[in-house]
């Protein structure tokens, strides 16, 4: 939702966020946007780039409608499906720990991970969160 707000320059943005957005994103029409400047790849680690490549290889063939439909197959969205379909709200705060729930059995192998890897990743994530709060 925050990314969508940034792209669409909605009223949810602070003045600073809106100003930042205007430096980098051009609105073509209500459904299409483009980057004003080339991507600064220096801000991404090699692992970031590798994952983005895998995601593009997996989902890059989907148009915006099919990609939206695909995103609705995952537990992070399903958790709020009833509320979203009932139009009770259009956004909900996500619990980042939900990303460490096993998706083995999902038709998409990109998200297959064994329980041990998920648990170790979750522990690192939580540990880093606690470290950042102390800094």
C-alpha positions as CSV (number, residue, x, y, z in Angstrom):
1,X,0.0,0.0,0.0
2,X,2.8,2.4,0.8
3,X,4.5,1.8,-2.5
4,X,1.1,2.2,-4.3
5,X,0.7,5.5,-2.5
6,X,4.1,6.6,-3.5
7,X,3.6,5.8,-7.2
8,X,0.1,7.4,-7.3
9,X,1.2,10.4,-5.1
10,X,-1.8,10.0,-2.8
11,X,-2.9,12.1,0.1
12,X,-1.3,9.6,2.4
13,X,2.2,10.8,1.6
14,X,4.0,13.4,3.6
15,X,5.1,16.5,1.8
16,X,8.7,15.1,1.9
17,X,7.6,11.8,0.3
18,X,5.6,13.6,-2.4
19,X,8.5,15.8,-3.2
20,X,10.9,12.8,-3.4
21,X,8.4,11.0,-5.6
22,X,8.2,13.8,-8.1
23,X,12.0,13.6,-8.6
24,X,11.8,10.0,-9.7
25,X,8.4,9.0,-11.0
26,X,6.4,10.4,-13.9
27,X,2.7,9.7,-14.3
28,X,1.7,8.6,-17.8
29,X,-2.0,8.1,-16.8
30,X,-3.9,6.6,-13.9
31,X,-2.5,3.1,-14.6
32,X,0.9,3.7,-16.0
33,X,4.0,5.4,-14.6
34,X,7.6,5.6,-15.6
35,X,10.9,6.3,-13.9
36,X,12.4,9.7,-14.6
37,X,16.0,8.5,-14.0
38,X,17.8,5.2,-14.5
39,X,17.8,2.9,-11.5
40,X,20.8,3.5,-9.2
41,X,21.9,-0.1,-8.9
42,X,24.6,0.8,-6.3
43,X,21.8,0.8,-3.7
44,X,21.2,-2.9,-4.2
45,X,23.4,-5.8,-2.9
46,X,24.3,-8.6,-5.2
47,X,21.8,-10.8,-3.3
48,X,19.1,-8.1,-3.9
49,X,19.8,-8.2,-7.6
50,X,19.8,-12.0,-7.7
51,X,16.4,-12.1,-6.0
52,X,14.9,-9.4,-8.2
53,X,16.1,-11.4,-11.3
54,X,14.4,-14.5,-10.0
55,X,11.2,-12.7,-9.2
56,X,11.2,-11.1,-12.7
57,X,11.9,-14.5,-14.3
58,X,9.0,-16.0,-12.3
59,X,6.4,-13.2,-12.6
60,X,7.7,-10.9,-15.4
61,X,5.4,-12.5,-18.0
62,X,2.3,-11.4,-16.1
63,X,0.4,-8.3,-16.9
64,X,-0.7,-6.0,-14.0
65,X,-4.1,-7.8,-13.7
66,X,-2.7,-11.3,-13.6
67,X,0.1,-10.2,-11.2
68,X,-2.6,-8.7,-8.9
69,X,-4.5,-12.0,-9.1
70,X,-1.3,-13.9,-8.3
71,X,-0.6,-11.8,-5.3
72,X,-4.0,-12.8,-3.9
73,X,-2.8,-16.5,-3.7
74,X,-0.4,-15.9,-0.8
75,X,-1.1,-16.0,2.9
76,X,-0.1,-12.4,3.5
77,X,-3.1,-11.4,1.4
78,X,-5.4,-14.3,2.3
79,X,-5.2,-13.3,5.9
80,X,-7.3,-10.2,5.2
81,X,-9.2,-11.5,2.2
82,X,-12.7,-11.3,3.9
83,X,-12.1,-7.8,5.0
84,X,-10.8,-6.6,1.7
85,X,-13.6,-8.3,-0.3
86,X,-16.2,-6.8,2.0
87,X,-14.6,-3.4,1.4
88,X,-14.2,-2.9,5.2
89,X,-10.9,-1.3,4.5
90,X,-8.4,-1.2,1.6
91,X,-5.2,-1.7,3.7
92,X,-4.0,-3.5,6.8
93,X,-0.8,-3.5,8.6
94,X,1.2,-6.7,7.8
95,X,3.0,-8.7,10.4
96,X,6.4,-9.3,8.9
97,X,6.7,-12.6,10.7
98,X,4.0,-13.9,8.4
99,X,6.6,-14.0,5.6
100,X,8.4,-16.8,7.5
101,X,5.4,-19.2,7.3
102,X,6.1,-22.2,5.1
103,X,4.7,-22.0,1.6
104,X,5.9,-25.4,0.6
105,X,3.2,-27.0,-1.5
106,X,2.6,-23.6,-3.2
107,X,2.7,-24.1,-7.0
108,X,5.5,-21.6,-7.2
109,X,8.9,-23.1,-6.3
110,X,10.4,-19.6,-5.8
111,X,9.0,-19.6,-2.3
112,X,9.8,-23.2,-1.3
113,X,12.0,-23.2,1.8
114,X,12.5,-25.9,4.4
115,X,11.4,-25.2,7.9
116,X,14.9,-24.9,9.3
117,X,15.9,-22.2,6.8
118,X,12.7,-20.3,7.5
119,X,13.3,-20.5,11.3
120,X,16.9,-19.3,11.0
121,X,15.9,-16.5,8.6
122,X,13.1,-15.5,11.1
123,X,15.5,-15.5,14.0
124,X,18.0,-13.3,12.1
125,X,15.2,-10.9,11.0
126,X,14.0,-10.6,14.6
127,X,17.5,-10.2,16.0
128,X,18.3,-7.4,13.5
129,X,15.1,-5.7,14.4
130,X,16.0,-5.7,18.0
131,X,19.5,-4.4,17.2
132,X,18.1,-1.5,15.1
133,X,15.8,-0.5,18.0
134,X,18.9,-0.2,20.3
135,X,20.9,2.0,18.0
